[in-house]
Structure formats: structure tokens, C-alpha cells
Amino acid sequence: MRAGLIRMNRIKEINFTDAVAIVEPGVFIAELKSAVRAQKLFYPPDPASMKDCTIGGNVATNAGGPRCLKYGVTRNYVIGLEVVLANGDVMRTGGRVHKNKTGFDLIGLFVGSEGMLGVVTEITLRLLPFPPARATLSAAFATASQAAEAVQSIFAAGFLPSALEIADHLTLDAARRDLGEKIVPEGNAHLLVDLDGQEESVRSEAAAIRELIEMRKPNALQIANGEADCEKLWALRRQFSNSLRATGLTKLNEDVVVPRSHLVDLMEFAEKLQVKHGFPIACFGHAGDGNIHVNIMADRYSRDAAVRTKVERALDDLFAQVLAWGGVITGEHGIGLAKKRWWPEAASGVARDLHRRLKHVLDPDGILNPGKFL
Amino acid sequence: MRAGLIRMNRIKEINFTDAVAIVEPGVFIAELKSAVRAQKLFYPPDPASMKDCTIGGNVATNAGGPRCLKYGVTRNYVIGLEVVLANGDVMRTGGRVHKNKTGFDLIGLFVGSEGMLGVVTEITLRLLPFPPARATLSAAFATASQAAEAVQSIFAAGFLPSALEIADHLTLDAARRDLGEKIVPEGNAHLLVDLDGQEESVRSEAAAIRELIEMRKPNALQIANGEADCEKLWALRRQFSNSLRATGLTKLNEDVVVPRSHLVDLMEFAEKLQVKHGFPIACFGHAGDGNIHVNIMADRYSRDAAVRTKVERALDDLFAQVLAWGGVITGEHGIGLAKKRWWPEAASGVARDLHRRLKHVLDPDGILNPGKFL
């Protein structure tokens, strides 16, 4: 007899003074963020799918999002876990304190383990004070190099924006076709800069960053203050994936990370791959930390095995180059099934061996999320 | 024949564009911080001992410091490691990218493992842009409750200071005897608030926090702008440990963490412990994250076994209460040898069993830092 499905989607506690939330894994990220915000608290991770993804999944993949440039990934906010181990033991580790050096980092072992080491049944999150103000700058440039130079000048002036997003010309072209010329600023590269904090600080910092961007001669530059106006500028960014899908092609979203010095190299390399393999390749993502979504746009992908093989060849080239630059093949999505094929290139033999030994000690019978990358 | 000692104290690379530093474990934290600062980069962790402690030790203990309120602990900055495993294998994991979801979090496994799982031989650190401006507020209050209320009002207004330090009356008394009445402001509790960021932002935020503190009727309040003047206000804080040692008593520094709602409870409980066990107990530390250094001041500690037993009884009481509040017995120092006695209370049976299994898989012969808490 099959047991009934337990949804485990309760927010058990939100406490302002302790700045913690205790939640079950089925809570959606958007729901969590708005519930803590109602108490002047802030849960920073903001994956694009936050309306459809849960904190349990975010813990399993150590999810990020644009704001993790300033605020870090899911791991930085998990301070307590209840985990059911493969042998049936229920382990509680960590708790409701923001700092903890009791033994090894067991929390880190489970966060990002893709469900392969244990089943997380309760999560305690550390929260921040909600930053009361926000500003967004949206800039379009003739070239990706100009956008990348603007990024460097922002860092050189000592700014750490809450987000720094870039998009290439193929992404912008798809958005123009989908949304109309008026909505998408003219140019081959688009930059979105987000600031948050106190009202006066955010206004003066937005003005200073405006000057830095203007020195790079953008085609267009807009500034928004306040949540509602900022979200209008972000609407374009949030539409990129849909605009690419609206081309009718299958969007194969990779999430490589390169050292920041190779940001423009990556976009130029994607153009070479297009020529070599015959797929449109659209790049957009997190310029601030070098985590770029490289989207291979394939026709008849699900129906034609030859297309799928060609995509794999293109990915072979992409991943080999990214690894040669000192980058990694995944910044947010994990290895899972989709990148299992490249796992031997992505980690050294010694590291892969240690993965197997850890998996074996925690799940000797391989009952937890079987068939994945190990 | 014994091999020569290898110091391993080179800074191998600092790269502004990639915002990384690659260092050997013997590099001192103060040296690292000033070397990256010369390139407009920022390594935030700032343990009080930063002139005397190395990045290798900081990685082994996942060190913090006052600034980790805003910036997080060592773990948040380690993006790559070279580790020699117990079997002699050399493993490289992570790299020079700021985001990475390649497999399990092996870096987290080694950071904070107190040298018990491997020997770290190279560390790659992610760096931030150096914040160009800084302000410090120093306030003295009649009671610890007033100081704690000021802390809450700062968070409620959406501020996340870079540091928020509190000290109790015993600490202040010792500082007065050591440094003179003039240097230490009148009152039974002292609060230090640090802000960093852009020049204009920091000035306006310091003014806003001044207003919040003034509403709590402090006995004294000073504001400093700029590195040199801020450091003058911090000189008092940095002297606390020395002032306590200048009493001639042995300072037994614990570093418990309590949920922020129990900050005042902890200080009041420390006063009860003084009455019960007959030791002066001085509390100061990181009010923002509830990590408080509880210093039991013992006479004839090294010479008298009975004193040592009495100290252990006082710690039994302290740790039992901290754990009952949902706190932990160590926020920065780790378990090591000093807290080995309380390891069974500090972690559940299932968690301790998992520690043993992890230790066994990585170091079956127990050759790495033997005799510690496992």
C-alpha cells in the first residue's frame, strides 16, 4: 500500500529578533520571500524560477540567482537542517544561530548534494534585515566589450551591486521580435545593475554608477528608483527565456561560469561555436560573477537524434574551452543527469573518487536519487 | 631523516579582474588583507588575532571576526583548495570562479574540519571590491538591555552594519583599570557599530544610526569617519582581551552563540554564574550574530586542579543553558581539545556518528590531527 503524499509546505516560524525562518522543504521561494518580507526580513536568493521552485529544491542544488553577486547562494543562508539519512536515522544539525563551529560542516555536505546523500525534511534559514530602498540601471551598448568594461569600472570604484546582469545581441534580437523594438533598447549588449540598501545611499550610488556607465558611451541608459519602477526595467530581463523560446526552437540552457576576465571571450567563443555547429547561441546572465547562461537554440531537438548528437558536440567544445579558462561547467544547475556525460572532465579523478566514497558511506545501497552523476 | 620545514607562506597571485587571490596556507591574515587592499580588493574576515594567525588556520577553523556579521565567515570566501588526503592523494577542488555547482561541496567539507580530514596546501579566495569609506559609532549605555534594544532598532530600520560589537560592565571595568577612566565611556554596556561602503552612503547612514541610538538615551556617543579615526574608536575594543588579562587572572575565553533574542539573557545568566561559582565573568563580542565571548576569569588556574574543576562546573552550567536556548557552544573556535568534553552534548548521536563515518572514510588510520574531538 502506498502512503499518502505529504506535501511538507508549511512555514513553521518566522522570528524577527532571531532573524530566522523555519520551513518545510515544499515551501515555494516566492512565497518564502514575501512571508519574511512582511516581517521586515530578507531572504536574498532569487532564482529566476522562484515562483515555481521550492526551498527543498534550492537546498538540493544550492540555488543562486542574480542577487547572489552581493548576497551569496543558498548555502550562505541555511543554518539548520533536519535530514533523513539512508539508514532511516533522522539527523538534526545546526540550529537557529547565525554562526556555528560545532564539528564538521554537515550542513554544507547536504546543501547542493542533489538529493543523493539524504532527504531534507526541515530547513532553518538565517535572514537579513530587509533593505528598504532599491534602484535599477538599464544600459544598452554597441558591443559586449563596452558592457564588460562598465562592469569592471563599477567594481574598481568599490561598488558591489546586488545584481549585474548582461545579455548579448542574439538574446536582444529574440526579445525585439517577441516584445517589439520599442521595449528593447538599441545595441548588441545589455547591462542591468541593481542596488539596494538605504534610500539616500541607493540614490547617490545610482547617480555615481550612472556616471561610470555614461563614460562608456551607452546607446541608452535608464534609471529606476523604487520597487515598482525597478521591476519594470527587470521585466525585460525576466522575459529573455520566454523570448528565446518564442523563436520556436528548443532552448538548451547551460550555466557555465568563467573567471570574470573571460566574460567577453566567452561571448566571442559562443559566436564561433554558432558558425562551427550551425546553432544560434544566445548568452545572458550574471556578469558580476561570470555565471553566464549559454543557450543553444536547436531545431527539431526532441525529434531528431542527429540534432541531439550535434548539440553534444557543441557542448563538448564549449565545456572544454570553459574548463581551459579555469571555469566550471555549472554554476547553479548542478551535474544531475544532463551533465553526467561531462562529469569526468568537470572534476579530477581524486575528487570523483572522494565523491564515490562519500556517497558510499552515506548511501551504501544507492537508494537516494539513484542514477545521477555518480 | 626528517625533511626540512616548508613555510608555505607565499601569496601566489592577486588578480583584480577575476577578484581572486591564490595563497599558501602560511600567509598571515593581516598580510593578506593589506596585499589585496593595495589592489582595491577586500578580504572581509577579520579575526582579532589577524596579525598572528594564518589563512591555513582560518580555513581549518572557518574563522570569523566582527565583520562576518555583514560579510560571512571564511567559508564564504574559499572557492578553491588543494588538499593532501590521508592516503597521499593530492586533490584540487573548486577553482577561480565565484560560483560553482560541480558535484558535492568538497570545499565545505575541509573548511572548518580542524585539520582532521586533510592537509590544505593551497587556497583560492574570492575577493570583493574594497569599500572606499568607513564610519564607526561608539556608544555607552546604563544597561545591557538598552544596548540590545539599540541593536534591534538598527536591524528594524533595514541596516546591516559591517560590525555590531557589545561589551558588558565587567569588561568595561577591566578596561577602565587598565586604560584609565577617560578612555572608557561611563556606563555598564558598550556598543560599537561599524559601517562601510561609499563615502556619501556611509555618512548618511551613520547619521541615521546616531538618531536610532540617541533614542535609547546613551550615556555617551561618538562618531568617527575614515579609517584612522574609526580605528581610534576600535582601539578600545581591541584592548578588551588585554585589559582582562591585565587583571592578573587567567582569561578562559568561551565563544558561545545564542539566538539574538537571548543576548541580554546570556549576560544576566553570566552574572548568576559569577555568584554561584565565584568567578568574575566578562562578556563581550559580536552582538549582531549572538556570538559572545564569555570570559571566565580564574585565579591560580594553571596551578590548582580544584580551580580547573570549578571552571568546568561553571562551563557545564553555561553550555547547558546556551544549548537549552537553541544556541551552540562554539561560534568561531571549534571543538578541538578544549571543548571535547562537551562534544556529546553539542551534537546529536546521529550527527556524531556521521562525523565518525566521515573521519573514517577520509582518514581510516587516524593520522590527521589525532586526539581531537572525535
Chai-1 contact restraints between the chains, C-beta under 6 A:
chainA,res_idxA,chainB,res_idxB,connection_type,confidence,min_distance_angstrom,max_distance_angstrom,comment,restraint_id
A,T17,B,R260,contact,1.0,0.0,6.0,A-B,restraint_1
A,T17,B,S261,contact,1.0,0.0,6.0,A-B,restraint_2
A,D18,B,P259,contact,1.0,0.0,6.0,A-B,restraint_3
A,D18,B,R260,contact,1.0,0.0,6.0,A-B,restraint_4
A,D18,B,S261,contact,1.0,0.0,6.0,A-B,restraint_5
A,N62,B,K101,contact,1.0,0.0,6.0,A-B,restraint_6
A,G72,B,N76,contact,1.0,0.0,6.0,A-B,restraint_7
A,N76,B,G72,contact,1.0,0.0,6.0,A-B,restraint_8
A,D89,B,V350,contact,1.0,0.0,6.0,A-B,restraint_9
A,M91,B,V350,contact,1.0,0.0,6.0,A-B,restraint_10
A,M91,B,A351,contact,1.0,0.0,6.0,A-B,restraint_11
A,R92,B,S348,contact,1.0,0.0,6.0,A-B,restraint_12
A,T93,B,A351,contact,1.0,0.0,6.0,A-B,restraint_13
A,G95,B,G326,contact,1.0,0.0,6.0,A-B,restraint_14
A,R96,B,P259,contact,1.0,0.0,6.0,A-B,restraint_15
A,R96,B,G326,contact,1.0,0.0,6.0,A-B,restraint_16
A,V97,B,V257,contact,1.0,0.0,6.0,A-B,restraint_17
A,V97,B,P259,contact,1.0,0.0,6.0,A-B,restraint_18
A,V97,B,G290,contact,1.0,0.0,6.0,A-B,restraint_19
A,V97,B,G327,contact,1.0,0.0,6.0,A-B,restraint_20
A,V97,B,V328,contact,1.0,0.0,6.0,A-B,restraint_21
A,H98,B,D289,contact,1.0,0.0,6.0,A-B,restraint_22
A,K99,B,V257,contact,1.0,0.0,6.0,A-B,restraint_23
A,K99,B,D289,contact,1.0,0.0,6.0,A-B,restraint_24
A,K99,B,N291,contact,1.0,0.0,6.0,A-B,restraint_25
A,K99,B,G331,contact,1.0,0.0,6.0,A-B,restraint_26
A,N100,B,V328,contact,1.0,0.0,6.0,A-B,restraint_27
A,K101,B,N62,contact,1.0,0.0,6.0,A-B,restraint_28
A,K101,B,T330,contact,1.0,0.0,6.0,A-B,restraint_29
A,K101,B,G331,contact,1.0,0.0,6.0,A-B,restraint_30
A,K101,B,E332,contact,1.0,0.0,6.0,A-B,restraint_31
A,K101,B,G334,contact,1.0,0.0,6.0,A-B,restraint_32
A,T102,B,V328,contact,1.0,0.0,6.0,A-B,restraint_33
A,T102,B,T330,contact,1.0,0.0,6.0,A-B,restraint_34
A,T102,B,A346,contact,1.0,0.0,6.0,A-B,restraint_35
A,T102,B,A347,contact,1.0,0.0,6.0,A-B,restraint_36
A,G103,B,A347,contact,1.0,0.0,6.0,A-B,restraint_37
A,G103,B,H355,contact,1.0,0.0,6.0,A-B,restraint_38
A,F104,B,S113,contact,1.0,0.0,6.0,A-B,restraint_39
A,F104,B,H355,contact,1.0,0.0,6.0,A-B,restraint_40
A,D105,B,G108,contact,1.0,0.0,6.0,A-B,restraint_41
A,D105,B,G112,contact,1.0,0.0,6.0,A-B,restraint_42
A,G108,B,D105,contact,1.0,0.0,6.0,A-B,restraint_43
A,G108,B,G108,contact,1.0,0.0,6.0,A-B,restraint_44
A,G112,B,D105,contact,1.0,0.0,6.0,A-B,restraint_45
A,S113,B,F104,contact,1.0,0.0,6.0,A-B,restraint_46
A,L128,B,L160,contact,1.0,0.0,6.0,A-B,restraint_47
A,P129,B,F155,contact,1.0,0.0,6.0,A-B,restraint_48
A,P129,B,G158,contact,1.0,0.0,6.0,A-B,restraint_49
A,P129,B,L160,contact,1.0,0.0,6.0,A-B,restraint_50
A,F130,B,G158,contact,1.0,0.0,6.0,A-B,restraint_51
A,P131,B,G158,contact,1.0,0.0,6.0,A-B,restraint_52
A,P132,B,G158,contact,1.0,0.0,6.0,A-B,restraint_53
A,F155,B,P129,contact,1.0,0.0,6.0,A-B,restraint_54
A,G158,B,P129,contact,1.0,0.0,6.0,A-B,restraint_55
A,G158,B,F130,contact,1.0,0.0,6.0,A-B,restraint_56
A,G158,B,P131,contact,1.0,0.0,6.0,A-B,restraint_57
A,G158,B,P132,contact,1.0,0.0,6.0,A-B,restraint_58
A,L160,B,L128,contact,1.0,0.0,6.0,A-B,restraint_59
A,L160,B,P129,contact,1.0,0.0,6.0,A-B,restraint_60
A,Q198,B,E205,contact,1.0,0.0,6.0,A-B,restraint_61
A,E200,B,S204,contact,1.0,0.0,6.0,A-B,restraint_62
A,S201,B,S201,contact,1.0,0.0,6.0,A-B,restraint_63
A,S204,B,E200,contact,1.0,0.0,6.0,A-B,restraint_64
A,E205,B,Q198,contact,1.0,0.0,6.0,A-B,restraint_65
A,V257,B,V97,contact,1.0,0.0,6.0,A-B,restraint_66
A,V257,B,K99,contact,1.0,0.0,6.0,A-B,restraint_67
A,P259,B,D18,contact,1.0,0.0,6.0,A-B,restraint_68
A,P259,B,R96,contact,1.0,0.0,6.0,A-B,restraint_69
A,P259,B,V97,contact,1.0,0.0,6.0,A-B,restraint_70
A,R260,B,T17,contact,1.0,0.0,6.0,A-B,restraint_71
A,R260,B,D18,contact,1.0,0.0,6.0,A-B,restraint_72
A,S261,B,T17,contact,1.0,0.0,6.0,A-B,restraint_73
A,S261,B,D18,contact,1.0,0.0,6.0,A-B,restraint_74
A,D289,B,H98,contact,1.0,0.0,6.0,A-B,restraint_75
A,D289,B,K99,contact,1.0,0.0,6.0,A-B,restraint_76
A,G290,B,V97,contact,1.0,0.0,6.0,A-B,restraint_77
A,N291,B,K99,contact,1.0,0.0,6.0,A-B,restraint_78
A,G326,B,G95,contact,1.0,0.0,6.0,A-B,restraint_79
A,G326,B,R96,contact,1.0,0.0,6.0,A-B,restraint_80
A,G327,B,V97,contact,1.0,0.0,6.0,A-B,restraint_81
A,V328,B,V97,contact,1.0,0.0,6.0,A-B,restraint_82
A,V328,B,N100,contact,1.0,0.0,6.0,A-B,restraint_83
A,V328,B,T102,contact,1.0,0.0,6.0,A-B,restraint_84
A,T330,B,K101,contact,1.0,0.0,6.0,A-B,restraint_85
A,T330,B,T102,contact,1.0,0.0,6.0,A-B,restraint_86
A,G331,B,K99,contact,1.0,0.0,6.0,A-B,restraint_87
A,G331,B,K101,contact,1.0,0.0,6.0,A-B,restraint_88
A,E332,B,K101,contact,1.0,0.0,6.0,A-B,restraint_89
A,G334,B,K101,contact,1.0,0.0,6.0,A-B,restraint_90
A,A346,B,T102,contact,1.0,0.0,6.0,A-B,restraint_91
A,A347,B,T102,contact,1.0,0.0,6.0,A-B,restraint_92
A,A347,B,G103,contact,1.0,0.0,6.0,A-B,restraint_93
A,S348,B,R92,contact,1.0,0.0,6.0,A-B,restraint_94
A,V350,B,D89,contact,1.0,0.0,6.0,A-B,restraint_95
A,V350,B,M91,contact,1.0,0.0,6.0,A-B,restraint_96
A,A351,B,M91,contact,1.0,0.0,6.0,A-B,restraint_97
A,A351,B,T93,contact,1.0,0.0,6.0,A-B,restraint_98
A,H355,B,G103,contact,1.0,0.0,6.0,A-B,restraint_99
A,H355,B,F104,contact,1.0,0.0,6.0,A-B,restraint_100
A,R357,B,V361,contact,1.0,0.0,6.0,A-B,restraint_101
A,V361,B,R357,contact,1.0,0.0,6.0,A-B,restraint_102
A,V361,B,V361,contact,1.0,0.0,6.0,A-B,restraint_103
